[in-house]
Amino acid sequence: MTKEEYRDLFASALKRAIENADNQLGYAIPRETLIILYDRNYKGDTTNFESALNSLYLDGEHSYYVIDIGVKEIHPTFSKVFVRCSGHTPVKYDDVWNSPDGDNLFKQVFPQITVVTES
């Protein structure tokens, strides 16, 4: 998988997480996002999409087995999205988690969402 293909997959999973939060809360949340990332480089640190992408993408043949993704916090102008890589040894892309069929390694999760009202 190229990094550009991975970027598209990650962006699609992020969009789905935002849509899931919309549905869960019953209203549209901010589309501007920050990532709360847990992987080999980040331990719950907040980062942006590009930095998260650069950390999540391992190489053209290997990936984390599964990556959980879900909206964790809503702020007035942005949303924080939880992204956590599994602790498994990296696997080939053909062997990543893919359930329900077609999720392609990003597993949508539904953490309790905190709504922060300060600006």
N, C-alpha and C positions, 0 to 999 in steps of 0.2 A: 504494500500500500504506500503510495506516495504521501508526502507530508500535506500536499494540497487536498488529496482525497480524505486524509485524516481530519484536516481542518473542516471540510464540509460535513463530515460525520459528527464531529464535536459541535459545530454550530447548529446542526439539525437537532442534536440531543438537547442542547441548551434551549433552543426554541420550544421543543416539546415540554421541557421542565417548566418554562414560563407559562405555556398554555395549560399545563396541568394545574399550576397554582391559580391561574385565572378561574378554572373550573371549580377548584376546591373552595375558593373564596367567594365566587359569584360576581367578580368584577375584574377588569383589566388592571394588571399591575405594571409598574414601570419596566420598560424594555431594556433600559441601560443596566448593565450587570457588572458586578464584581464577583470573583470566584474565591470561595473559601476552599483551598486546595490541600488535600492530604495525599502525598506521594513520596517518592524518594528524596525530593528536594524541599518540599513544603510540609509543615506539620500543623496545618490549620491556619496558615498565613493567608491573608487576603491579597489577591493579585488580579491582574486583568486577563482578558481572553488570550492575548498573544503570549504572555509569559506562561500561562497555564498550558497552552498548546505546546510551547517549546519544551516544557517539562514532561508532559504526558506522552508525546510522540517519542518512542524509543528508537525505531529504525523501520526500514521498509519491509522487514520480515517478522518482527516481534512486537507484541503489545502486552499490556497487563491483561490478565484473564478476564476481569470484569471491572468496570468503573461505575460506581453509584453516582447519580446526579439528581438533584432536587432543590427546589427553592427553600431557603431556610429563613431569610429575613426580607421584609419589605420596608423600604425607606421612602420618604416622599418623592425622591427623584431617581432612585435606583433600587435594584433588587440584588440580594446576595444569594448566590447559588452554591450549594454544598457539592463538592466533587471529591470523591474518595476512591483511590485505586485499591484493588485487592492486594493482599500480601502474598499471593501466589507467585511462583517463579514465572517470569514472562514466557508467553507461549507464541506459537506461530498464529497468524491471523485466522487460519482455518480452524483453529482450536479454541478461539475465544468464546465466552458466554454469548449465547444468541437465542435467548428465550424471553418473551415469546418470539417466535421466529421472525427474524428481520430486525431485532433491536441492535444487532451488531456491536456488542461489547459495552455500550452504555446502558446501564440498568436504571430505569426511572424509579426513584424512591420518593416517598411522601413524608418528609420530616414535619414535625409540628412547626408551623410558620409563625414567626414573631413579626408583628407589625410595629414598627418604630415610627413615632409621630413627630419627633424633633427634626429640624431641618439640617 
